[in-house]
Amino acid sequence: MVESIAPGSQRPARSPGIRSTTVDAERSPVQISPEQRELLDQVLDKWSLHVLDRLCEHPHRFNELRRSIPDLAQKSLTTTLRRLERNGMVARDVQSTRPIAVEYRITDLGSTLQSLIDALLLWSAENLPAVLRAREEYEDGLDEADQRGPSPRFSRSVDPA
């Protein structure tokens, strides 16, 4: 739901870490703190969404998880799982079996991301054709600009004197 707020008006902060709640026509009312940006970078990176999506289904052992995401290298999976564990999204359960087995599961905190992950995946599926068209139009525009040569506005003029 989009809120309509008069320019210059105030509203209560949405969540901790948001620096400004003043709304004006020139800037967004929500400013992401460095801590929030770091967390989002770690949770929304290249592989974390894949791993979280799989773990939201059910717990996985390491190799099972690796097989379910074929392009993900072992080292990248290890790094991703450690980062998600450090942030409280994933729990690592060592099972006392022979040989010792390690299972990864989503935590209660991590499961709060389920609807957000589903929404992002749905958004990307629905909007990918439009994004691909936009990319193609952008690339075509670059190709046309290359064919025309440098813009007169940016070309250097040589003083004949």
C-alpha positions as CSV (number, residue, x, y, z in Angstrom):
1,M,0.0,0.0,0.0
2,V,1.4,3.4,-1.0
3,E,0.9,6.2,1.6
4,S,0.1,9.7,0.5
5,I,1.8,12.2,2.8
6,A,1.9,15.9,2.3
7,P,5.4,17.3,1.7
8,G,7.1,18.4,4.8
9,S,4.8,16.4,7.1
10,Q,6.0,14.0,9.8
11,R,5.1,10.4,10.5
12,P,6.4,7.9,13.1
13,A,9.5,5.9,12.2
14,R,8.7,2.5,10.6
15,S,11.5,0.6,12.2
16,P,14.7,1.0,14.2
17,G,17.6,2.3,12.2
18,I,15.7,4.6,9.9
19,R,17.3,8.0,10.1
20,S,14.8,10.4,8.8
21,T,11.0,10.5,8.8
22,T,10.6,13.9,7.2
23,V,8.8,13.5,3.9
24,D,9.4,16.1,1.1
25,A,9.1,16.0,-2.6
26,E,12.8,15.8,-3.2
27,R,13.8,12.7,-1.2
28,S,12.5,9.4,0.0
29,P,11.3,9.2,3.6
30,V,13.2,6.0,4.2
31,Q,16.9,6.1,4.5
32,I,18.8,2.8,5.0
33,S,21.4,2.8,7.8
34,P,24.8,1.3,7.1
35,E,23.9,-1.6,9.4
36,Q,20.7,-2.3,7.4
37,R,22.6,-2.0,4.1
38,E,25.2,-4.5,5.3
39,L,22.5,-7.0,6.4
40,L,20.6,-6.6,3.1
41,D,23.8,-7.1,1.2
42,Q,24.4,-10.3,3.1
43,V,20.9,-11.7,2.9
44,L,20.2,-10.7,-0.7
45,D,23.5,-11.6,-2.3
46,K,23.9,-13.9,-5.3
47,W,23.5,-17.2,-3.5
48,S,21.7,-16.4,-0.2
49,L,18.3,-16.2,-1.8
50,H,18.8,-19.7,-3.4
51,V,19.9,-21.2,-0.1
52,L,17.2,-19.6,2.0
53,D,14.6,-20.6,-0.6
54,R,15.7,-24.3,-0.4
55,L,16.0,-24.3,3.4
56,C,12.5,-22.8,3.8
57,E,11.2,-26.0,2.2
58,H,12.9,-28.3,4.7
59,P,16.3,-28.9,6.4
60,H,19.1,-30.1,4.1
61,R,22.4,-31.7,4.6
62,F,25.3,-29.9,3.0
63,N,25.7,-32.1,-0.1
64,E,21.9,-32.3,-0.6
65,L,21.8,-28.5,-0.6
66,R,24.8,-28.3,-3.0
67,R,23.1,-30.7,-5.4
68,S,19.9,-28.8,-5.3
69,I,21.7,-25.6,-6.6
70,P,24.0,-27.0,-9.3
71,D,25.8,-23.7,-10.2
72,L,26.8,-23.1,-6.6
73,A,30.4,-24.1,-5.8
74,Q,31.2,-25.8,-2.6
75,K,33.3,-22.9,-1.3
76,S,30.6,-20.4,-2.1
77,L,28.0,-22.6,-0.4
78,T,30.2,-22.8,2.7
79,T,30.7,-19.1,2.8
80,T,27.0,-18.4,2.3
81,L,25.9,-20.8,5.0
82,R,28.4,-19.3,7.5
83,R,27.2,-15.8,6.7
84,L,23.5,-16.8,7.1
85,E,24.3,-18.6,10.3
86,R,26.2,-15.6,11.7
87,N,23.1,-13.4,10.9
88,G,20.8,-15.8,12.7
89,M,19.0,-16.9,9.5
90,V,20.2,-20.5,9.4
91,A,21.1,-23.0,12.1
92,R,23.7,-25.7,11.8
93,D,22.8,-28.9,13.5
94,V,25.5,-31.5,14.1
95,Q,24.0,-34.9,14.3
96,S,25.7,-37.6,16.4
97,T,25.7,-40.3,13.8
98,R,28.5,-42.3,12.2
99,P,29.8,-40.6,10.2
100,I,28.9,-37.3,11.7
101,A,26.2,-35.5,9.7
102,V,25.6,-31.8,9.6
103,E,22.1,-30.5,8.7
104,Y,21.2,-26.9,8.0
105,R,17.7,-25.6,8.7
106,I,16.0,-22.2,8.6
107,T,15.6,-20.5,12.0
108,D,12.5,-18.7,13.2
109,L,14.2,-15.4,12.3
110,G,15.1,-16.8,8.8
111,S,11.6,-18.1,8.2
112,T,10.3,-14.5,8.5
113,L,12.0,-14.0,5.1
114,Q,9.9,-16.7,3.4
115,S,7.1,-14.4,2.2
116,L,9.7,-11.8,1.1
117,I,11.7,-14.3,-0.8
118,D,8.5,-15.7,-2.5
119,A,7.5,-12.1,-3.4
120,L,10.9,-11.4,-4.9
121,L,11.0,-14.6,-6.9
122,L,7.4,-14.0,-8.1
123,W,8.3,-10.4,-9.0
124,S,11.3,-11.5,-11.0
125,A,9.4,-14.2,-12.9
126,E,6.6,-11.7,-13.8
127,N,8.9,-8.9,-14.7
128,L,11.8,-10.6,-16.4
129,P,10.4,-10.2,-19.9
130,A,10.1,-6.4,-19.4
131,V,13.6,-6.2,-17.9
132,L,15.0,-8.2,-20.9
133,R,13.2,-5.8,-23.3
134,A,14.6,-2.8,-21.3
135,R,18.1,-4.2,-21.5
136,E,17.8,-4.8,-25.2
137,E,16.5,-1.3,-25.8
138,Y,19.4,0.1,-23.7
139,E,22.0,-2.0,-25.7
140,D,20.4,-0.9,-29.0
141,G,20.7,2.7,-27.9
142,L,24.4,2.2,-27.0
143,D,25.0,0.6,-30.4
144,E,23.3,3.5,-32.2
145,A,25.4,6.0,-30.2
146,D,28.6,4.1,-31.2
147,Q,27.6,4.2,-34.8
148,R,27.0,8.0,-34.7
149,G,30.3,8.7,-33.1
150,P,31.1,11.0,-30.2
151,S,28.5,13.5,-29.2
152,P,29.4,17.1,-30.3
153,R,28.7,18.2,-26.7
154,F,31.6,16.0,-25.4
155,S,34.0,16.3,-28.3
156,R,37.1,18.4,-27.8
157,S,37.5,21.3,-30.1
158,V,41.0,22.2,-31.2
159,D,41.9,25.9,-31.2
160,P,43.5,26.6,-34.6
161,A,45.6,29.4,-33.2
